[in-house]
Amino acid sequence: MEQQTLNHEFNFYYNLLSEGQKESLLSVMKSFLEKKSEKSERISLSQYNKELDDAEKRIAAGQFISHESLKEDIKKW
């Protein structure tokens, strides 16, 4: 779709929205932009592998909580 046509159509529909709907749309638009910026902050493969190695070391050292233990803890909240 041509840029000018797209902008015109967007403005037409935008003007039909209530204030609450406009706020909701704005939130959605912001979330799209946040997700776009998050993608650009990817970590390197070496950093990813380091984080995996660190996690495996914590597991081997017993520094974790089992699923069953976590479910029991949640019941106490």
N, C-alpha and C positions, 0 to 999 in steps of 0.2 A: 504494500500500500504506500502511496506517495506520502512523504513527510507532511506536507501542507494539509492533505486530506485527513491524515491521521490526527493531526493536531486539532483540526476543525471538528472532527467527529468526537474526539475526546472532550473538548470544551463543550460541545452541545450536550453530551450526556452528563458531564460533570455539573452543569448548571441545572439539571433536573433533579439532582440529589438533595436530600435534606442535609442539615448541618451534621447530624449524627452519622449519616452515610458518608459524607465528605471526610469526617474524622477517621472513620474506619478505613476508607480508601487510602488516606494519607498514611495510616499505620502499615497497611499492606505494602505500599510503595517503599516506605522506609525499610521494611524487613527485606524486600528484594535487594535493596542497595547494600544493606548490611551483609547479606549472604554473599553478594558479589565481592565485597571487600574481604570477607573471610577466606574466600577461595584464593585470593592473591597472597595470603599469609601462610602458605603451605610450608611444612618443614621438609628438610632434605631427607633423602633416603638414609644417610648415615645417622642423622638425628633420630629418625624413626627406629632404626635398628638398635641404637643405643638405648632408647626408651624401652624397647622390647627386652633387651638384655637385662636392664635394671629391674624390670618387672619380674622376669624369671628368677633373678637372684633373690628378690624379696619373697617370692613363692617358695623357693628352695629353703629359705631361712625360716619358713613358717609364719611370715608376716602377712597373713591374709585372714579373712573370715569366710567360713563356709556359708553356702546358701541357707542351709538349715539353721545355723546360728543366727544369721541375719534375720530370718523370718521370726525367730523367737524374740530377738531384740526389738523388732518392730511392734510386736504385740504389747510391749511394755511402754510404748510411747503414749 
